[in-house]
């Protein structure tokens, strides 16, 4: 489906249409889902293929952010480094840390096996997922406030919806533990980005982000000058192996649908949630 619009009047012209596949990875608000549901048109997303590569870079960024690896490299190149204990005064080890996950979709579930060798104290906030599934995964279902106030590392993994746009704001960042690490891996719109930058610049928290409100990021964007933040140019999931996996997933489901069977690999849009997603198309990939 990509980024082109499919309103009802255009869909109505497709008399033999059986499925739409969003190859970008999100259910975008540019298709008439009601028409699709009423006419038996499947709307699929191959977003699951991004989970493992994004989880992998998320783990790497968490260790980097907590231990200051990138910052130490920068300081050493500038001749401003410190050594030994002095270089680790504010270090936050991931080992035995208290970790909070905001969102419990494919990405969170791919991240869990990477985190569990480091810590068993993993808490989850996701109002769309029952506590039963979270507990079956070996985690604890808690409130958002509990995640914010108690976690040493917070992974923001939630998709953007009509209910959560900008919901992580100044109040949220002010409630976090001093020195806590925030990793933004899903979509920039779930946070108030300027508030997040202010919190990082103040030194209260440390931030790593792979996503930005506008991409490509402008050369003069304040994010480039903000301290206490690791920047990644939306590269976490964009790998050749990921695209190959996407192609294989889409092909497998299209073959099933062509045989009159339901899709079994990709995500399927649901009537209760599809129209609530608010992700913007990725403008550069």
ZAROFI-604707 format. One line per 4 residues: number of its first residue (from 1); for each residue x, y, z of N, C-alpha, C, O. Coordinates in pm, whole numbers, plus 50000, padded with zeros to 5 digits. Example, Ala and Ser with C-alpha at 12.3 -4.5 7.8 and 13.67 -1.06 7.14 Angstrom:
1	51319 49431 50780 51230 49550 50780 51320 49670 50780 51424 49668 50846  51285 49775 50708 51367 49894 50714 51290 50003 50787 51341 50114 50804
END
This chain:
1	50082 49880 50000 50000 50000 50000 50086 50125 50000 50047 50226 49941  50202 50122 50065 50291 50236 50062 50225 50361 50116 50164 50358 50222  50236 50473 50042 50183 50600 50091 50068 50653 50006 50017 50761 50036  50025 50583 49901 49917 50639 49820 49782 50612 49885 49764 50512 49954
5	49688 50705 49864 49557 50698 49929 49464 50599 49858 49467 50584 49736  49382 50533 49939 49281 50441 49883 49147 50471 49950 49104 50397 50039  49081 50579 49907 48947 50608 49961 48846 50508 49906 48877 50429 49818  48723 50513 49960 48620 50417 49922 48591 50420 49773 48573 50315 49712
9	48587 50539 49714 48552 50548 49572 48658 50480 49483 48624 50425 49379  48783 50485 49523 48887 50417 49447 48879 50266 49471 48893 50186 49378  48857 50228 49596 48845 50086 49628 48727 50022 49554 48733 49906 49514  48619 50100 49537 48499 50047 49473 48525 50006 49328 48452 49924 49273
13	48627 50064 49268 48660 50030 49129 48736 49899 49119 48751 49843 49010  48784 49848 49233 48866 49726 49234 48776 49607 49266 48775 49559 49380  48704 49561 49169 48600 49460 49191 48655 49326 49237 48586 49253 49308  48777 49293 49199 48833 49162 49232 48941 49168 49340 49014 49072 49363
17	48950 49282 49406 49056 49302 49505 49035 49211 49627 48926 49206 49683  49139 49139 49665 49133 49048 49780 49214 49097 49900 49180 49068 50014  49322 49173 49873 49408 49214 49984 49491 49336 49947 49526 49358 49832  49520 49415 50049 49617 49523 50041 49728 49489 50139 49701 49446 50251
21	49852 49509 50100 49964 49485 50192 50042 49615 50208 50091 49673 50110  50053 49660 50333 50133 49779 50361 50277 49735 50378 50312 49673 50478  50359 49766 50280 50499 49723 50283 50588 49818 50363 50708 49795 50372  50531 49923 50420 50610 50016 50501 50618 49970 50646 50718 49995 50713
25	50516 49904 50693 50521 49850 50828 50421 49908 50925 50424 49873 51043  50332 49995 50882 50231 50051 50970 50094 50048 50902 50085 50047 50779  49989 50046 50982 49855 50068 50927 49834 50218 50922 49811 50283 51024  49842 50273 50801 49835 50418 50783 49690 50464 50767 49605 50387 50721
29	49662 50588 50805 49524 50639 50794 49490 50691 50655 49427 50795 50640  49533 50617 50552 49512 50663 50415 49431 50562 50333 49434 50565 50210  49359 50474 50402 49277 50376 50333 49143 50367 50406 49137 50381 50528  49037 50345 50331 48905 50332 50394 48891 50189 50447 48850 50098 50375
33	48924 50174 50574 48921 50041 50635 48778 49985 50640 48758 49865 50623  48680 50072 50664 48542 50024 50673 48500 49958 50543 48438 49851 50543  48534 50021 50430 48502 49962 50301 48569 49824 50288 48507 49728 50242  48694 49816 50328 48766 49689 50317 48700 49580 50402 48681 49468 50356
37	48665 49616 50526 48604 49516 50614 48468 49471 50558 48433 49353 50565  48392 49565 50503 48259 49532 50452 48264 49450 50324 48169 49379 50292  48376 49458 50251 48384 49389 50123 48486 49274 50125 48525 49223 50020  48527 49233 50243 48614 49116 50254 48754 49138 50200 48819 49042 50159
41	48800 49262 50201 48937 49291 50155 49030 49290 50276 49011 49369 50369  49128 49203 50275 49225 49197 50384 49324 49314 50373 49371 49347 50264  49353 49377 50486 49458 49479 50490 49567 49425 50581 49546 49404 50700  49685 49404 50522 49795 49339 50593 49912 49434 50613 49929 49531 50539
45	49992 49405 50713 50116 49479 50738 50227 49379 50767 50208 49284 50843  50341 49402 50708 50456 49315 50731 50550 49373 50835 50671 49350 50830  50496 49449 50930 50579 49519 51028 50658 49425 51118 50760 49465 51175  50612 49302 51132 50680 49209 51224 50825 49185 51184 50907 49150 51270
49	50860 49204 51056 50997 49175 51013 51097 49275 51070 51217 49247 51073  51049 49391 51114 51139 49493 51169 51172 49468 51316 51265 49527 51370  51095 49380 51381 51107 49367 51526 51247 49326 51571 51306 49390 51659  51302 49220 51513 51432 49171 51559 51545 49269 51534 51623 49294 51627
53	51560 49327 51414 51671 49422 51396 51658 49548 51482 51759 49601 51528  51535 49597 51503 51518 49714 51588 51546 49679 51734 51606 49758 51807  51504 49561 51776 51533 49517 51913 51684 49507 51935 51734 49545 52041  51754 49456 51837 51899 49440 51849 51968 49575 51867 52052 49590 51955
57	51932 49672 51785 51994 49804 51799 51947 49873 51926 52020 49953 51984  51824 49841 51971 51775 49897 52096 51858 49851 52214 51891 49931 52302  51893 49723 52217 51979 49671 52323 52115 49739 52320 52168 49780 52424  52173 49752 52200 52303 49816 52186 52299 49960 52234 52391 50005 52303
61	52195 50033 52198 52183 50173 52239 52163 50185 52389 52212 50280 52451  52091 50090 52450 52071 50095 52594 52202 50080 52669 52230 50154 52764  52284 49984 52627 52414 49965 52691 52502 50087 52670 52568 50134 52762  52501 50138 52547 52579 50259 52515 52535 50376 52600 52618 50447 52657
65	52404 50397 52608 52351 50512 52680 52384 50501 52830 52425 50600 52892  52367 50384 52886 52392 50367 53028 52539 50377 53064 52574 50432 53169  52625 50324 52978 52768 50321 53008 52846 50434 52944 52965 50449 52970  52780 50515 52861 52846 50634 52806 52954 50604 52704 53054 50675 52697
69	52935 50500 52624 53040 50461 52529 53060 50567 52421 53173 50609 52395  52951 50610 52359 52962 50712 52254 53015 50843 52311 53100 50908 52250  52966 50881 52428 53011 51005 52490 53159 50999 52523 53231 51097 52502  53207 50885 52572 53349 50870 52603 53434 50881 52477 53542 50940 52479
73	53385 50825 52367 53456 50836 52241 53468 50981 52196 53575 51025 52152  53358 51055 52209 53361 51197 52170 53460 51276 52255 53538 51355 52204  53455 51252 52387 53542 51326 52478 53689 51293 52451 53775 51381 52458  53718 51167 52422 53857 51129 52399 53910 51193 52271 54026 51234 52266
77	53826 51200 52169 53869 51264 52044 53895 51413 52064 53975 51474 51992  53826 51471 52163 53845 51614 52194 53953 51638 52300 53981 51752 52336  54013 51530 52350 54115 51544 52453 54060 51581 52588 54130 51642 52669  53933 51546 52616 53868 51583 52742 53829 51462 52826 53746 51474 52917
81	53887 51347 52797 53843 51224 52863 53889 51217 53009 53985 51281 53050  53814 51137 53084 53853 51101 53219 53875 50950 53221 53832 50878 53131  53943 50903 53327 53979 50763 53332 53922 50695 53456 53896 50759 53558  53904 50561 53444 53863 50481 53557 53732 50524 53619 53635 50550 53549
85	53731 50530 53753 53607 50562 53823 53554 50699 53784 53432 50718 53776  53641 50793 53760 53597 50929 53725 53515 50928 53597 53426 51012 53580  53543 50836 53508 53469 50828 53381 53335 50759 53397 53252 50759 53306  53313 50699 53514 53191 50620 53535 53105 50671 53649 53022 50597 53703
89	53122 50795 53687 53048 50848 53802 52897 50840 53781 52823 50818 53877  52851 50859 53658 52706 50858 53631 52663 50734 53552 52554 50732 53496  52748 50633 53546 52716 50514 53467 52595 50442 53524 52576 50435 53645  52513 50388 53433 52394 50311 53471 52403 50175 53402 52373 50164 53283
93	52444 50070 53475 52454 49938 53411 52317 49880 53381 52222 49900 53456  52308 49808 53271 52184 49738 53238 52169 49613 53324 52057 49570 53353  52279 49554 53365 52274 49434 53448 52198 49463 53578 52234 49554 53652  52094 49385 53604 52008 49397 53722 51934 49530 53731 51888 49569 53838
97	51923 49601 53619 51848 49727 53617 51698 49700 53615 51654 49590 53582  51622 49801 53649 51477 49793 53640 51437 49852 53505 51466 49968 53477  51372 49772 53423 51342 49809 53285 51192 49822 53265 51115 49739 53313  51150 49927 53195 51010 49947 53161 50991 49949 53011 51067 50013 52938
101	50889 49879 52965 50853 49878 52823 50719 49947 52806 50621 49909 52868  50715 50049 52721 50590 50117 52689 50547 50066 52552 50602 50107 52449  50450 49978 52552 50408 49908 52431 50455 49764 52437 50568 49735 52477  50366 49671 52396 50399 49530 52404 50356 49457 52276 50285 49356 52279
105	50402 49512 52164 50377 49449 52036 50494 49362 51992 50569 49311 52075  50510 49346 51862 50616 49261 51808 50754 49305 51854 50838 49222 51888  50779 49436 51856 50911 49486 51892 50944 49453 52037 51054 49406 52066  50850 49476 52127 50874 49445 52268 50901 49296 52287 50989 49257 52364
109	50826 49212 52216 50842 49068 52234 50972 49017 52174 51024 48914 52216  51025 49088 52073 51157 49053 52019 51268 49102 52112 51376 49043 52117  51242 49211 52184 51342 49267 52274 51357 49184 52402 51466 49178 52459  51249 49122 52447 51251 49050 52575 51364 48948 52587 51437 48951 52686
113	51382 48857 52491 51490 48758 52509 51629 48820 52510 51723 48758 52560  51644 48940 52455 51772 49008 52460 51796 49072 52596 51910 49083 52641  51689 49115 52661 51700 49181 52790 51713 49083 52906 51779 49113 53006  51651 48968 52894 51640 48877 53010 51775 48827 53063 51783 48797 53182
117	51880 48815 52981 52009 48779 53041 52065 48889 53133 52151 48863 53216  52015 49011 53118 52064 49122 53199 51980 49144 53324 52034 49176 53430  51849 49127 53313 51762 49160 53425 51631 49082 53417 51583 49049 53309  51575 49054 53532 51443 48990 53538 51337 49091 53580 51218 49059 53585
121	51379 49214 53610 51286 49318 53656 51235 49397 53536 51280 49509 53512  51141 49338 53461 51089 49401 53340 50940 49424 53358 50864 49330 53382  50899 49550 53346 50759 49588 53362 50707 49645 53231 50782 49699 53151  50577 49631 53211 50517 49667 53082 50392 49751 53105 50311 49724 53194
125	50379 49854 53021 50253 49929 53014 50202 49923 52871 50269 49969 52778  50083 49867 52853 50018 49866 52721 49869 49846 52743 49826 49735 52774  49788 49952 52727 49644 49940 52752 49570 49855 52649 49453 49824 52669  49636 49816 52542 49573 49733 52439 49604 49584 52458 49554 49500 52381
129	49683 49550 52557 49724 49411 52578 49683 49367 52718 49712 49438 52815  49616 49252 52732 49575 49207 52865 49695 49168 52951 49797 49122 52900  49680 49188 53081 49787 49154 53175 49827 49008 53162 49943 48973 53184  49732 48922 53127 49760 48779 53115 49875 48753 53018 49966 48677 53049
133	49871 48815 52899 49976 48792 52800 50109 48847 52847 50214 48787 52821  50107 48961 52914 50230 49021 52966 50292 48931 53072 50413 48910 53072  50210 48878 53161 50259 48791 53267 50307 48657 53212 50403 48600 53263  50240 48608 53108 50286 48483 53046 50423 48498 52982 50496 48400 52966
137	50459 48620 52946 50591 48647 52888 50696 48670 52996 50812 48699 52964  50658 48657 53122 50753 48673 53231 50773 48815 53277 50872 48845 53343  50680 48905 53242 50689 49045 53281 50575 49080 53376 50488 48998 53404  50577 49202 53424 50474 49250 53516 50398 49363 53449 50460 49458 53401
141	50266 49355 53447 50182 49460 53390 50161 49569 53494 50112 49542 53604  50198 49693 53460 50190 49804 53555 50133 49928 53486 50107 49927 53366  50115 50034 53564 50066 50160 53509 50180 50236 53442 50297 50205 53462  50143 50335 53362 50244 50420 53300 50324 50495 53406 50446 50506 53395
145	50257 50545 53508 50327 50619 53614 50432 50531 53682 50540 50579 53717  50401 50404 53701 50498 50314 53762 50621 50297 53674 50734 50298 53722  50598 50283 53544 50710 50274 53449 50798 50397 53459 50920 50387 53468  50736 50514 53458 50811 50640 53455 50889 50663 53583 51005 50706 53578
149	50829 50636 53695 50892 50674 53823 50992 50571 53874 51078 50606 53956  50984 50445 53829 51068 50341 53886 51175 50286 53793 51269 50222 53841  51165 50308 53665 51255 50240 53570 51389 50310 53557 51398 50433 53559  51493 50228 53544 51626 50279 53510 51640 50296 53359 51707 50388 53311
153	51576 50207 53286 51573 50214 53139 51427 50204 53095 51353 50117 53140  51388 50295 53005 51252 50292 52951 51261 50283 52799 51321 50368 52733  51202 50178 52745 51197 50159 52600 51058 50201 52551 50957 50145 52593  51054 50300 52461 50928 50346 52404 50907 50271 52273 50975 50296 52174
157	50810 50178 52275 50790 50085 52165 50648 50092 52109 50611 50012 52024  50570 50188 52156 50428 50197 52119 50410 50264 51983 50481 50359 51950  50314 50213 51906 50276 50280 51783 50194 50405 51812 50144 50421 51923  50182 50492 51714 50108 50617 51732 49960 50592 51706 49923 50536 51602
161	49876 50634 51800 49732 50619 51784 49663 50752 51810 49726 50851 51846  49532 50752 51791 49455 50874 51817 49453 50909 51965 49418 51021 52001  49490 50814 52053 49486 50838 52197 49620 50877 52257 49624 50938 52363  49732 50843 52191 49859 50861 52260 49956 50958 52194 50073 50963 52233
165	49911 51035 52096 50001 51131 52032 50054 51232 52135 49977 51302 52200  50186 51238 52148 50250 51332 52239 50226 51305 52385 50243 51395 52468  50185 51182 52421 50148 51159 52562 50268 51154 52655 50250 51168 52777  50387 51134 52604 50507 51145 52687 50560 51287 52674 50625 51322 52576
169	50530 51367 52775 50560 51511 52770 50642 51552 52891 50698 51468 52961  50649 51683 52916 50731 51735 53026 50696 51670 53159 50784 51635 53237  50567 51653 53185 50527 51591 53311 50584 51450 53321 50632 51409 53427  50578 51378 53212 50630 51242 53212 50781 51240 53235 50831 51162 53316
173	50852 51327 53164 50998 51327 53176 51042 51376 53315 51140 51326 53369  50969 51472 53371 51002 51521 53505 50982 51413 53611 51046 51417 53716  50893 51318 53585 50865 51213 53683 50966 51098 53678 50965 51012 53766  51051 51096 53576 51150 50989 53564 51262 51006 53665 51290 51116 53711
177	51326 50895 53698 51441 50896 53789 51554 50978 53728 51576 50974 53607  51625 51052 53810 51739 51127 53759 51844 51029 53707 51882 50934 53776  51891 51053 53585 51990 50966 53523 51930 50849 53448 52004 50768 53392  51796 50837 53446 51733 50727 53374 51757 50740 53224 51781 50849 53173
181	51750 50627 53156 51775 50622 53012 51645 50595 52937 51574 50499 52967  51614 50681 52840 51493 50668 52759 51534 50633 52617 51617 50701 52557  51476 50525 52563 51508 50482 52427 51382 50486 52343 51287 50411 52368  51381 50574 52243 51265 50593 52156 51289 50517 52026 51372 50557 51944
185	51215 50407 52009 51240 50317 51896 51120 50299 51805 51134 50237 51700  51003 50351 51841 50882 50327 51761 50857 50444 51665 50900 50439 51550  50789 50548 51712 50761 50665 51630 50772 50791 51716 50734 50792 51833  50825 50896 51655 50851 51020 51729 50725 51084 51782 50729 51154 51884
189	50612 51062 51715 50489 51133 51753 50432 51091 51887 50344 51159 51940  50481 50980 51945 50429 50941 52076 50488 51026 52188 50439 51022 52301  50593 51102 52159 50650 51192 52260 50633 51337 52215 50620 51366 52096  50633 51427 52313 50649 51569 52282 50799 51588 52263 50875 51593 52361
193	50842 51598 52139 50984 51590 52108 51063 51704 52170 51173 51682 52221  51010 51826 52168 51083 51938 52228 51097 51921 52378 51200 51956 52435  50993 51868 52444 51003 51841 52587 51109 51736 52615 51182 51744 52714  51117 51637 52529 51218 51532 52547 51359 51590 52533 51449 51554 52609
197	51377 51678 52435 51509 51740 52418 51545 51827 52537 51660 51829 52581  51447 51899 52589 51472 51983 52708 51514 51896 52826 51604 51933 52901  51449 51782 52843 51481 51694 52955 51623 51638 52940 51695 51625 53039  51663 51606 52817 51799 51558 52794 51901 51669 52816 52003 51648 52881
201	51872 51787 52763 51964 51900 52776 51986 51941 52921 52093 51988 52957  51884 51922 53003 51895 51959 53145 51985 51863 53221 52030 51894 53332  52012 51747 53163 52093 51647 53230 52014 51555 53320 52070 51466 53384  51882 51576 53326 51800 51493 53414 51792 51349 53365 51801 51256 53445
205	51775 51331 53234 51768 51197 53177 51863 51189 53059 51914 51290 53010  51886 51065 53014 51963 51040 52894 51871 50979 52790 51781 50902 52824  51892 51013 52665 51798 50973 52560 51875 50912 52442 51985 50955 52410  51814 50813 52381 51859 50763 52251 51735 50754 52162 51631 50706 52206
209	51746 50799 52039 51630 50794 51949 51672 50753 51809 51775 50796 51757  51588 50669 51749 51608 50628 51611 51508 50696 51518 51512 50676 51397  51416 50775 51576 51309 50837 51497 51295 50984 51532 51333 51028 51641  51241 51061 51437 51233 51205 51451 51101 51256 51393 51043 51190 51306
213	51053 51371 51440 50924 51422 51390 50922 51447 51240 50822 51423 51174  51035 51496 51188 51049 51521 51043 51178 51455 50998 51284 51477 51056  51168 51375 50895 51285 51308 50840 51291 51331 50690 51188 51324 50623  51410 51359 50636 51538 51376 50702 51538 51494 50800 51462 51589 50783
217	51623 51487 50901 51636 51593 51000 51711 51711 50938 51815 51693 50875  51657 51830 50957 51720 51950 50900 51859 51971 50958 51884 51937 51074  51951 52027 50879 52088 52049 50928 52094 52136 51054 52184 52119 51136  51999 52229 51069 52002 52320 51184 51905 52277 51294 51877 52355 51385
221	51853 52155 51288 51759 52109 51390 51827 52107 51527 51941 52061 51538  51759 52155 51632 51820 52157 51766 51863 52021 51817 51952 52013 51902  51802 51914 51767 51838 51781 51816 51985 51752 51792 52047 51677 51869  52043 51809 51687 52183 51783 51655 52277 51844 51758 52392 51801 51770
225	52231 51943 51832 52316 52011 51931 52280 51976 52074 52342 52027 52168  52182 51890 52094 52135 51857 52229 52230 51757 52295 52260 51653 52236  52278 51785 52416 52364 51689 52486 52283 51575 52546 52160 51580 52550  52353 51474 52593 52292 51358 52661 52194 51284 52571 52092 51233 52619
229	52224 51277 52442 52135 51207 52351 52217 51137 52242 52310 51194 52186  52181 51013 52214 52240 50937 52104 52142 50941 51988 52023 50914 52005  52192 50974 51870 52108 50991 51752 52136 50879 51651 52250 50846 51622  52028 50822 51600 52036 50719 51497 51937 50756 51387 51819 50774 51416
233	51981 50770 51262 51896 50822 51154 51795 50721 51099 51801 50683 50982  51701 50679 51184 51595 50585 51147 51652 50468 51065 51600 50434 50959  51757 50410 51117 51826 50303 51046 51808 50167 51111 51854 50066 51058  51741 50163 51227 51742 50041 51307 51690 49919 51233 51747 49811 51245
237	51582 49934 51156 51524 49818 51090 51554 49808 50943 51518 49709 50879  51622 49908 50886 51640 49915 50741 51764 49835 50699 51872 49889 50681  51744 49704 50683 51853 49616 50643 51808 49530 50526 51689 49505 50508  51903 49485 50446 51869 49400 50331 51798 49273 50376 51702 49229 50312
241	51845 49213 50486 51783 49090 50535 51638 49115 50576 51553 49028 50558  51610 49233 50631 51474 49267 50672 51383 49277 50550 51271 49226 50551  51430 49344 50446 51348 49358 50325 51324 49223 50259 51216 49199 50205  51424 49136 50263 51405 49001 50208 51299 48925 50288 51215 48855 50231
245	51303 48941 50422 51203 48876 50507 51064 48931 50480 50966 48858 50484  51056 49061 50454 50928 49123 50421 50871 49062 50293 50753 49025 50288  50953 49051 50192 50908 48993 50066 50859 48851 50084 50756 48812 50027  50932 48772 50163 50892 48634 50185 50760 48626 50261 50675 48541 50232
249	50741 48715 50360 50618 48716 50440 50498 48753 50354 50393 48689 50362  50514 48857 50273 50404 48902 50187 50367 48795 50086 50249 48766 50065  50469 48737 50023 50444 48633 49922 50370 48514 49983 50277 48461 49922  50411 48474 50103 50347 48360 50168 50199 48385 50193 50116 48298 50169
253	50166 48505 50240 50025 48535 50269 49943 48555 50142 49827 48514 50137  50001 48616 50042 49928 48634 49916 49896 48498 49854 49788 48479 49797  49988 48404 49864 49962 48270 49812 49848 48203 49887 49765 48135 49827  49843 48223 50019 49732 48166 50097 49599 48228 50056 49500 48156 50037
257	49596 48360 50043 49472 48429 50007 49426 48386 49868 49307 48367 49845  49521 48370 49777 49486 48325 49641 49425 48185 49641 49350 48149 49550  49456 48107 49744 49401 47971 49755 49274 47968 49839 49221 47861 49868  49225 48087 49878 49103 48093 49956 49124 48068 50104 49030 48033 50175
261	49247 48085 50152 49279 48063 50292 49314 48197 50360 49353 48291 50291  49302 48206 50492 49335 48331 50561 49486 48352 50569 49561 48255 50571  49532 48476 50575 49675 48503 50591 49724 48452 50725 49649 48452 50823  49851 48408 50731 49903 48348 50853 50034 48410 50899 50083 48375 51006
265	50094 48500 50820 50227 48551 50853 50223 48698 50891 50275 48737 50996  50161 48781 50809 50157 48925 50833 50051 48961 50937 49964 48880 50969  50060 49082 50987 49955 49134 51073 49833 49167 50989 49845 49210 50874  49715 49146 51046 49590 49173 50978 49520 49289 51049 49504 49285 51171
269	49479 49391 50975 49409 49505 51034 49280 49459 51100 49206 49377 51046  49254 49514 51219 49135 49477 51295 49037 49595 51299 49080 49710 51311  48907 49569 51289 48808 49678 51288 48816 49768 51411 48791 49888 51402  48850 49710 51526 48850 49787 51651 48966 49885 51660 48958 49983 51733
273	49075 49859 51587 49195 49942 51607 49250 50008 51481 49322 50107 51490  49218 49956 51363 49284 50002 51240 49270 50152 51219 49366 50219 51180  49150 50206 51245 49128 50349 51220 49187 50438 51328 49181 50560 51316  49243 50379 51432 49298 50457 51542 49448 50483 51527 49504 50565 51601
277	49513 50415 51434 49656 50436 51414 49680 50569 51342 49603 50608 51253  49788 50637 51381 49816 50770 51327 49959 50785 51277 50008 50898 51269  50026 50678 51243 50162 50689 51191 50165 50765 51060 50075 50753 50977  50271 50844 51045 50292 50913 50919 50380 50827 50829 50462 50751 50879
281	50365 50837 50698 50451 50759 50609 50597 50796 50629 50629 50911 50657  50685 50698 50614 50828 50724 50620 50868 50793 50490 50848 50738 50381  50926 50913 50502 50955 50991 50382 51089 50958 50321 51113 50989 50204  51179 50896 50397 51309 50859 50343 51347 50722 50398 51348 50701 50519
285	51376 50630 50309 51407 50494 50355 51525 50440 50275 51567 50327 50298
END
